[in-house]
Amino acid sequence: MLAVEVKVLVTGGTGTLGRHVVQRLRQSGHHVRILSRKQHAEVNTVLGDLKTGTGLEVAVAGCHAIIHAATGFRQSLSSRATDVDGTRRLLEVARREDIKHLVYVSIVGIEGVDFPYYRTKVAAEALVREGNIPWTILRATQFHDLMEVYLGAFTLLPGLAFIPFDWQFQPVDASEVAQRLAAVVLAQPSGTHEDFGGPQVRDFKSIAQAWLSARKLKRRMANLRLPFKFSRQFAEGGLLAGGHRQGTITFERWLAQKYRSM
């Protein structure tokens, strides 16, 4: 274990996963610093940008460990400037500051799926492994929140839902992944950690049906066949975590909580 009171930098600390991680660590009495590109109400936030290196020295200084959860996925499907170049910059600063443990958050199955964003994550993982800093990589399956992002994109046309029915996912709740991350960063570096998967393997058709029902949306569903290699790999289960089903919160339970007032 690291020091009794651990000072942890969380990159992406205001994002879907990061905010849960920050909350968990602070509730446990640890000092948490957030690296963010924008000013937030969160205490102890350092303005900085992995793409340029701005603020990294200040953010890392005095910390014992780093949870690297930031990503440029929302800005670009390749996101190389943040996920690869930014990770390299972070590792350089972390080496100078003698960081004792860097935990990198990644995605289950990415080396077997031909998708630009996943290639950048694989490249970032390689940097972490070769970065001469004690490390752990924790891979998780797709968050419930991401399922909703995808579904929003496939239901832009009024009254219609064009869904790749055969895609397979194992959605997991971000809060449960955060709980595991909070435990991992306080433990000894362990290299490639056990995958963290959601409780159910679901086809995207059933996920879409549950989402439409929870939101009381009336849409005619149609199967969307995409002629891309990654689409076939999604359908073949390339992003599934096999027997790893540590998550307990199902997609329906997440929906019920989010849309309970509807």
C-alpha positions, 0 to 999 in steps of 0.5 A: 500500500502507498502512504496512509493519506495518498495524494492522487492526481486524477486526469479527466476528474470531471468526466463520467468516470473521473467524478466518481473516482474523485468522490470515492477517494475523497470519501476515504480521506485521501487528497485528490487533485483534478487536471481539467481543461476548463475551470470547475467548481470542484476544489483543488482543480488545476487548469491544464491540457494534455494536448499542449502540456500546459499545467502538467508540472503544477498538477503532478507536483507533490502527488504520490499517484496518478489515475489517468482517465482523461481522453480526447474521444469526444473531440476526435475519433482518433484522439491521438493528441490527448490519448497518445501524445498527452499520455507521453507528456504526462509520463515525462512529468511523472518520471521527474516527480517520482510518481510511485504508481500510475493507473491507466484506464482503458477498454476491454478488447481494443486490440481486436477491434479495428476502430481508430479510437481503440488504436490510440488506446492501445498505443497509450497502453504501450507507452504506460508499460514502457514508461519506467513508472510503476503502473497498472492498467485497468480495462473496463467494458463500455459505460451505461452512459456511453450506450446512451451517447450511441443511442442518441446518435442512432435516433436523430431522425424523428420517429425512427431508430436505426440500430445495429441490432447485432452489436454486442456490449457488456455495459457497466456502471461508471461508479462501480469501475470507479470503486475498483480504481480507487482500490487499485491506485492505493494498492501496489502496482500490478501491471495488467489488471483483471478486466472489469465487465458489466453484469450482462452481455446484451445485443444492441437491439435489446439495449435500444428497446430498454432505453426507448421504453425508459424514456417513453419514446415511440420510435420505429426500430430498423436494423442498421447494417454498417459495412465496416470491419469494426461493426462486424467485430462489435457483433462478434463480441470483440468488446466483451469481457468473457467471464469477468462480470464484476459489475452488478448494476444492470442497464435497466437499473441505471435507466430506472435511476436516471429516468425515475421521474418520467 
